[in-house]
Every structure is written in C-alpha cells, then in structure tokens.
C-alpha cells in the first residue's frame, strides 16, 4: 500500500509509520522539521528494510507547499493520515493569513485531501484518517463564517478555544456531503479522542469529499 502521513516525525505519526513499515508498505513521511524527519526516516529504514520509506519536508499550514507536494503524487494513495497539528501555541498567522492552529490542524489537511482525491479514488480501498478530539464539543466556530475560520485577529485569540474550534472544523467537514462515495468507518471506532490520550484513542477512518462549505474557498 502507498501511505502518506503528515506529522510523521514523532508521536502518533511515527508510531503509525512504524506499524505500516513493519507490514512492508510504501510510506511517505511529511513533517516541517527537517532534522527530526530525517532521523525518523532513517530509523524506520534501519528497523524495517523491507519497507519503502520516503521523507519530505512540508509545513501543512503553508498552502502553496501543500499544492506543490500534491502535484508530485501521481500514484494511487491507499491511506492518507492527516496527523500533523498544533495545540495552544502563541498567536501567529500562516503565510496566507490564517491563524496557525486552524491552518495546520484543518485547512492544510482539507486542501491536501481534496488535491489527492483522484489518487485516493485510484486505490481499491482508500482511507483518510483525520485526527479530531473530544474538545470539538467546546468548539464555537460557525462553518458559514469565513472570518471566524481565518481567526486572524490577535485581540480575540483564545488559544484553547481556538484549538477546540479547529477540531470542530474537522468534524464539520467530515459531516458534509460526500458526492462521490459513501463515508466509511471502522466498526466501533471514532476519531474524537484528544491527542495526548493515546491509550484511550479509537480511530475513525473516513473517506472525505470536497464540501460546499466555506472551507472550499481555500482549495
């Protein structure tokens, strides 16, 4: 299988890569920090010589970088794991002027998934794994408000509320219409676990579609 993992240099992304590498799959690791990414990729190659490991420095909050990466992917994609994320950082904006948590946790992944849609459809059994959290229940963002989605005003920035808002945005997109395929889920699994609570995590594997929500303006 061909597998792409964002935030693949540490934590859950690297642990998932190890599981896939052990099974001998083709894995592309994406991360914004080059040093840790190179170390993680080399670690996997040494431990799992039968797996094919590639690495690519990519800041998923940089939408131009996401577009350039997607252009290079021509082979079928069996699994896309949208794992990279920020939680509660100081206020900052992406190059496109989007608050950094929203740009990283949701918008960049929404764009990446949309751009790789054809490659996913080429797979016999495509999967997109999107990380959400129970804190999405505290999210207050309105999906019809582009201004709230961007969150570009420092004066109104609440780092923890914003984190919850990004996770709600993930859920809103997943619940949107899927014109090309039915939503698929692993039995008994959900994707609303908080990232630090790894022992309690249960995953939902969802094939996403482009929606008619305002997030589509970033495509």
N, C-alpha and C positions, 0 to 999 in steps of 0.2 A: 504493500500500500504506500501511497505518497501522502505524507503528513506534514503539515505546516503548523508550527507552534509559535505564537508571539509570547514575549516574556519568557523565552526558553532557556535563559542562562542560569536560573536559580529557582528555588522554591518548587511550587506545584508544576510549573512548566518544565523544569529539568527532571523532576521525578516522573512526569508523564513521558517525557522523551526517553528516559531510561527503560520504562516498561515497553514502549514501542520498539526501541532499539534491541532489546532482548529478544523480541519476536522477529528481528531481522528486517524491519521495514525501512523505507526511504524517508528520512526526516530532514526537514529544513527548519533550523532554529533561527528565530528572529529576536533581537534584543538591541537596545540602544547603546549599551556599554560594551565597547569592543573587547576590552581585556577579559572580562568575565565570560563573554560569549566565546572567545577563542579557547579559553580554558575549559569551558563546559563541553564544547565540541570535541576537543582533543581527549578529554576524559571519556566521552562516550565511544570514540573510535578505538581507544585502547581497550576498553572493557568489553565492547561488542563489535569485534572485527567483521562480523557478517552483515552488519547494518551499514547503510549508506548515509553518511551524515554530511550535511552542508550547513554553513552558517552565513548569516547576512546581517550586517548592522542596519537596524531600521528603528527609527523613532515613530511609533504608530500615531503619535499626535501630529506629525508632520504629514499633511495630506498629499503633498507633492511626492514625498518619499514613498508613501503607500501606492500612489499611482504608478510610479516608476517600477517598483517591485512587481506589482501585478502584471505589468506589461511583459515581464520576463518569464512569467509562468505560462507555458503552453501545454504542458502535460496534464492529464486528469489529476484532480485533487480529491483524495478519498476522505481525508479528515482535515478540517481547519479548526484549530483550537485557539480561540480568542481569549488569551490568558493575561496579557500584559495589563498593568493597572497601577494607579496611584491612589493613595488613601490619606486624605487630610494634610496635604502639603500647604506651604505658604502660597498666597495668591500669586499666580502667574498666568500668562497667556501664551497660547501656541502661536506659531508664525502666522496662522490665519486669523488670529484674534479671538480664539475660543478659549475659555477657561481651561486650564491644563488637565484637570480631572475629567471633565466631560470629553475633551479632545482625545485623551488616552483611553479612558475606560469604555467609551461608547462610540463617538463619532468616527474615529480612525478604524475601529473594527467594523462598524456598519459599512464604511466605504470599502474596506478590504473584502468583506464578504460579498458585497454587490459586484465588485470588479472581478472576482473569481467565480462568479455564478456559473458561467459557461463551463469552466474547468471542473466545477463540482458536478454539474449535470453529466459530464462525460464519465463519471465514476458509476460503477454498478450499484454501489451502496454509499452515497455521500453522506457525510456527517459534519455539522458545525457545532462545536462545543463553545458555548458562551458562558462566561462566569458572571453570576449575579450574586445577590446577598439578601439575607433576611432584612437588612436595613432598608431595602427598597420600600418596605411598608411605611417608612418615615419620609419617603420622598414626596415633594410637593410640586415638582415641576409640571407645567402644563404642556402637553405634546403639541399644542397648536400655537405656542408662543416661541418664535424664533429668538426673541430677546432673552427669554429665560434659558433657552437651550445654550446660547452662547455664554451667558453669565459673565459678561466682560466688565462689569462694574465692581471695582475693588471695594467700594464703600459698603456694598450689600453682601460681601463674601462671608459666608459661614462655612468653614472647611468641612465640618461633619455633615451639615445639612446638604452641602453640595455633593459629598460622597454618596449620600442616600439618593439624591436626585439622579446621579449618573446610573445607579443601579436600577432605579425606577425606569429610566430611559431604556435600558436593556430589555426590561420586561415589556414595556410599551411596544417596542419594535418586534419582539417575538410574538406578541399577540395580534399583530397586524395581519392583514390579508396575505395569503400565500397563493398567488395565482397559478404557479407552475407545478406545485407539488403539495402534498399534504404534510402537515407538521408531524414529525416522527419523534417518539420519545422512548428511552429505555424504560422497561417496566419498573414501576415503583421508584423512579428517580426524579429528582428535581434539581434546579440549578440556583436555588435561592439561599445557599449557605454562605456565611461570612468567611472571607478568605483565611483568616487566622485559624478558624475552627476546622482544621483539616481532618481530624478524627471523626467529625460528625458529618463530613461532606457527603452529599449524594448528588450525582450529576444528571443533568438533563441534556440530551443530545438532540439539537433542533436544527432542521434544515430551514434556513431563513430565506425570505424573499424580499425583494425591494417593496417598500410600502408606500402609501400615498401620504404619509405623514411628513411634517416639515424636515425631518432628518434627510429626506431625499434631496434637499437643496444642496447638500454637501457632496453629492455624487459628481 
